[in-house]
Amino acid sequence: MQNQNSSLTGYILIAVAAVTFSAKGIFAKILYAYGIDPVTLLALRFAIALPFFWGLLFIYQSERVGIRDLIVIILSGLVGFYLSALADFYGLLYIDASLERTIIYSFPTMVVILTAILFKERIGGRKLFALVLTYGGLVLALKVFNGNLNGHLLGAGLVLFSAFVGALSYILTEALSKRVSSVKISAYSTTACAFAFIGSWHGAYIPHDIKVWEILFLLAIISTFIPVVTLAMGIKRIGASRAAIVSSIGPVSTAILAYIFLGEQMDFIQIIGMILVMAGVLVISYKGNKVQKEV
C-alpha cells in the first residue's frame, strides 16, 4: 500500500513539473510585451529563484561535494542553464510558445545522438524509429514543406540549439547525479547560472512596473523552482522512464495555455507534428532512458 501511495505521489509530482514548466514560454511572451529583454528577464528570473533553491538545500542537507564534482556542476550550470536558457528565450522572440515547447521536448533524442557520437553507442532499430518520428514531427510542426517558415527559422534554430546544449549538459552530469544529491546539483548549477546572467545584465534595465515584477516572481517560482524540485522528487519515486511518459502532457499543456493566454493556434499539420514528436520521445524513453533537466 505504501509503494502504491509513493507511486501515485510520483505521478502527481511529474505531472505538476510538466504543467508548471510548460507555462515558462507563456510568462516570457507576456513579459516581452512589456518591453523586457531576454537577458534582463533571465537575470531576474534566476536571481529571484536562487534563494528558494538554497533554502531547500539547507532543509535537505547531504554530504559535501568534492572540488572536481563542484567544477562539473558549475560547468553544467554555465552550459546547461546559462547557454541553454539564453538561446531558448531569444528563440521565443521569434516563434510561438507552443512550438518552442515542442522543439525543447525533443531533448531525449539529442541525448541519444550525442551518446552515439561521443561514446560510440549503437543506435538500434527502436531508437532509429524514434528519431525518424521526432524529427519528422518537427518538420511538420515547422511547416517546412509548405515553405511557411516566415522568419521562424532563426527562432527554431535557437531553441534547437538550446535543446542540444541541454543534452550536452545532461551527459556531463549524468554520472555525477549518482553520487551527488539532485538538490545540490540544482542549487549549485542554478547559482552559477544566476551569477552568469547577472554579470551579463549589469543592471542596465530595471523594470518599474509592479506587474512586471509580479510576472517575474511567478516565472521564477512556478516555472523554475517548482518544476525542478517536483521533477527530481517524482523521478526518485517512479523512475525516469515512467516520468518521461507522464511528462508528455507538457507540450499539450503549453498549447492549451498559449491558446488561452496568448491566442496562439496550431493548425492541423502542426498538431500532427507535435504528436509525432511526443511519440518519438516516448519510444526513446520507454525502456529506461532518463528524463531531461529543464531550464
C-alpha positions in Angstrom: 0.0 0.0 0.0 2.9 2.3 0.9 4.5 1.6 -2.5 1.2 2.4 -4.3 0.9 5.7 -2.5 4.5 6.6 -3.3 3.9 5.8 -7.0 0.8 7.9 -7.1 2.6 10.8 -5.4 5.4 10.4 -8.0 3.0 10.6 -10.9 1.4 13.7 -9.5 4.8 15.3 -8.9 5.9 14.7 -12.5 2.5 16.0 -13.8 3.0 19.1 -11.7 6.5 19.5 -13.1 5.4 19.2 -16.7 2.5 21.6 -16.4 4.4 24.3 -14.4 7.4 24.2 -16.7 5.1 24.4 -19.7 4.0 27.8 -18.6 7.5 29.2 -19.0 7.0 30.4 -22.6 3.7 32.0 -21.7 5.3 34.1 -19.0 8.2 35.0 -21.3 5.8 36.1 -24.1 3.8 38.3 -21.7 7.0 39.9 -20.3 8.2 40.6 -23.8 5.0 42.6 -24.4 6.1 44.8 -21.5 9.4 45.6 -23.3 11.6 43.5 -21.2 14.6 41.9 -23.0 15.7 38.2 -22.6 18.9 38.9 -20.6 17.1 41.1 -18.1 14.3 38.5 -17.9 16.7 35.6 -17.2 18.9 37.5 -14.8 15.9 38.5 -12.7 14.3 35.0 -13.1 17.3 33.2 -11.6 18.1 35.9 -9.0 14.5 35.5 -7.6 14.6 31.7 -7.7 18.1 31.3 -6.2 17.1 31.9 -2.5 14.5 29.2 -2.8 16.9 26.6 -4.1 19.4 27.5 -1.3 16.6 27.3 1.3 15.8 23.8 0.0 19.5 22.9 0.2 19.6 23.8 3.9 16.4 21.7 4.5 17.8 18.6 2.7 21.4 18.5 3.7 23.7 15.9 2.4 27.4 15.1 2.1 29.9 17.7 0.9 30.7 17.9 -2.8 34.3 17.4 -3.9 36.2 20.0 -5.8 36.1 18.1 -9.1 32.4 17.4 -8.8 31.8 21.0 -7.9 33.6 22.1 -11.1 31.5 19.8 -13.2 28.3 21.2 -11.6 29.4 24.7 -12.3 30.2 23.9 -15.9 26.8 22.2 -16.1 25.1 25.4 -14.8 27.0 27.6 -17.3 26.4 25.3 -20.2 23.1 23.6 -19.5 21.3 26.5 -17.8 23.0 29.7 -19.0 23.6 29.0 -22.7 20.5 26.8 -23.0 18.2 29.3 -21.3 19.7 32.2 -23.3 19.2 30.5 -26.6 15.7 29.3 -25.6 14.4 32.7 -24.5 15.8 34.5 -27.5 14.1 31.9 -29.7 10.8 32.8 -28.0 11.1 36.2 -29.5 10.6 34.7 -33.0 8.3 31.6 -32.5 5.2 30.7 -30.6 5.4 29.2 -27.1 3.6 26.0 -28.2 6.2 25.4 -31.0 9.1 26.2 -28.6 7.9 23.6 -26.1 7.5 21.0 -28.9 11.1 21.6 -30.0 12.5 21.5 -26.5 10.6 18.3 -25.8 12.8 16.6 -28.4 15.7 16.7 -25.9 16.0 12.9 -25.2 16.6 12.2 -28.9 19.5 14.6 -28.9 21.0 12.7 -25.9 20.8 9.5 -28.0 22.6 11.2 -30.9 25.3 12.7 -28.7 26.0 9.4 -26.8 26.3 7.7 -30.2 28.8 10.2 -31.4 30.8 10.7 -28.2 30.7 7.1 -26.8 30.1 5.1 -29.9 26.8 3.7 -28.6 24.8 1.8 -31.2 21.5 3.3 -32.5 19.3 0.3 -32.8 16.1 -0.1 -34.8 13.8 1.3 -32.0 16.0 4.4 -31.4 16.2 5.0 -35.2 12.4 4.8 -35.5 12.1 7.2 -32.6 14.5 9.7 -34.3 12.5 9.5 -37.5 9.2 10.1 -35.7 10.7 13.0 -33.7 12.4 14.9 -36.4 9.7 14.2 -39.0 7.3 15.7 -36.5 9.5 18.8 -36.1 9.5 19.2 -39.9 5.7 19.2 -39.9 5.4 21.5 -36.8 7.7 24.0 -38.5 5.7 23.6 -41.8 9.0 23.2 -43.8 7.3 21.5 -46.7 4.9 24.4 -47.0 7.7 26.9 -47.2 5.9 28.8 -44.4 8.8 29.5 -42.1 8.0 33.2 -42.0 11.2 34.1 -40.3 10.7 31.4 -37.7 13.9 29.6 -38.8 16.1 31.7 -36.5 13.8 31.1 -33.5 13.5 27.4 -34.2 17.3 27.2 -34.7 17.9 28.9 -31.3 15.5 26.6 -29.5 17.1 23.5 -31.2 20.5 24.8 -30.0 19.1 25.2 -26.5 17.9 21.6 -26.5 21.3 20.4 -27.9 23.2 22.3 -25.2 20.9 21.0 -22.5 21.5 17.4 -23.8 25.3 18.0 -23.6 25.0 19.3 -20.1 22.9 16.3 -19.1 25.5 13.9 -20.4 28.1 15.9 -18.4 26.2 15.4 -15.1 24.6 12.0 -15.6 27.2 10.1 -13.8 27.6 12.8 -11.2 23.9 12.5 -10.2 24.6 9.0 -8.9 26.8 10.3 -6.1 25.6 13.9 -5.6 22.1 14.8 -4.5 19.8 16.4 -7.1 19.1 19.2 -4.7 22.8 20.2 -4.6 23.2 19.9 -8.3 20.1 22.1 -8.8 21.2 24.7 -6.2 24.9 24.9 -7.3 24.2 24.9 -11.1 21.4 27.5 -10.6 23.8 29.7 -8.6 26.5 29.5 -11.4 23.8 30.4 -14.0 22.4 33.2 -11.9 25.8 34.9 -11.5 26.5 34.5 -15.2 23.2 36.2 -16.1 23.7 39.0 -13.5 27.2 39.5 -14.8 25.8 39.8 -18.4 23.0 42.1 -17.3 24.9 44.7 -15.4 21.6 46.1 -14.1 21.3 48.1 -17.3 17.5 48.0 -17.2 15.3 47.7 -14.1 11.6 47.3 -14.6 9.4 49.9 -12.8 6.0 48.3 -13.5 4.8 46.3 -10.5 3.0 43.9 -12.9 6.3 43.0 -14.5 7.8 42.1 -11.1 4.7 40.0 -10.3 5.0 38.1 -13.5 8.8 37.6 -12.9 8.1 36.3 -9.5 5.6 33.8 -10.9 8.0 32.7 -13.6 10.8 32.2 -11.0 8.6 30.1 -8.7 6.0 28.4 -10.9 8.2 27.7 -13.9 11.7 27.5 -12.4 11.8 26.4 -8.8 8.7 24.1 -8.6 9.3 22.0 -11.8 13.0 21.4 -10.9 12.1 20.2 -7.4 9.0 18.2 -8.3 10.7 16.5 -11.3 13.6 15.3 -9.1 11.2 14.1 -6.4 9.0 12.4 -8.9 11.8 10.6 -10.7 13.0 9.2 -7.4 9.6 7.7 -6.8 8.5 6.3 -10.2 11.7 6.2 -12.3 12.8 8.2 -15.3 11.1 6.1 -18.0 7.7 6.4 -16.4 8.4 10.1 -15.7 9.1 10.6 -19.4 5.6 9.2 -20.3 3.8 11.5 -17.8 5.9 14.5 -19.0 4.3 14.1 -22.4 1.5 16.3 -21.2 3.9 19.2 -21.3 3.6 20.2 -25.0 -0.2 19.8 -24.9 -0.3 21.9 -21.7 1.7 24.6 -23.4 -0.5 24.6 -26.4 -3.6 25.0 -24.3 -2.1 27.7 -22.1 -0.8 29.6 -25.2 -4.3 29.4 -26.7 -6.0 30.7 -23.6 -3.5 33.5 -22.6 -1.8 34.4 -25.9 -4.4 33.5 -28.5 -1.8 31.2 -30.3 -3.2 28.4 -32.5 -1.6 25.4 -34.2 -3.1 24.2 -37.4 -3.8 20.5 -38.2 -0.4 19.8 -39.7 1.4 21.3 -36.7 -0.7 19.3 -34.3 0.2 16.1 -36.2 3.8 17.2 -36.0 3.6 17.8 -32.2 2.0 14.3 -31.8 4.8 12.7 -33.8 7.5 14.5 -31.6 5.8 13.3 -28.5 5.5 9.7 -29.8 9.2 9.7 -30.8 10.3 10.8 -27.3 8.0 8.3 -25.7 9.5 5.5 -27.8 13.0 6.5 -26.9 12.2 7.0 -23.2 10.2 3.8 -22.7 12.9 1.4 -21.7 14.7 3.4 -19.0 16.3 6.4 -20.6 16.4 9.3 -18.2 14.4 12.4 -18.3 16.0 15.8 -19.2 17.0 18.6 -16.9 14.9 21.6 -18.0 15.8 25.3 -17.8 
